Amino acid sequence: MEYQQGQDREQLSLYATCLDDMIPGENSVRLIDQFVNLLDLSKMGFQTIATQGRPPYHPADLLKLFIYGYMNQMRSSRRLEKEAYRNIEVIWLIKNLKPDHNTIARFRKEN
């Protein structure tokens, strides 16, 4: 009996499509993205987390991550950090940013 074969895990390859093509048009992450982009976050009191080294994350990107997490029953900062590395919807939503759990937790606490 013949089975469908997966790709060799050690074979280097590039995506045949762009990241935007991997997310269907009716996916909820597109709604989250449009909703947060319409908000005036500075008037709502959202603050950028000040850092001494790297530039901070935009509050809109972290808010999108939180809304996605609440919609999918993921409240843990560590869980959201993991999802930013492996979940294609989250990767698309926050534009391939990789905030760590401390940054996510500080954003939640301060905003």
Secondary structure, 3 states (H helix, E strand, C coil): CCCCCCCCCCCCCCCCCCHHHHCCCCCHHHHHHHHHHHCCCCCCCCCCCCCCCCCCCCHHHHHHHHHHHHHCCCCCHHHHHHHHHHCHHHHHHCCCCCCCHHHHHHHHHHC
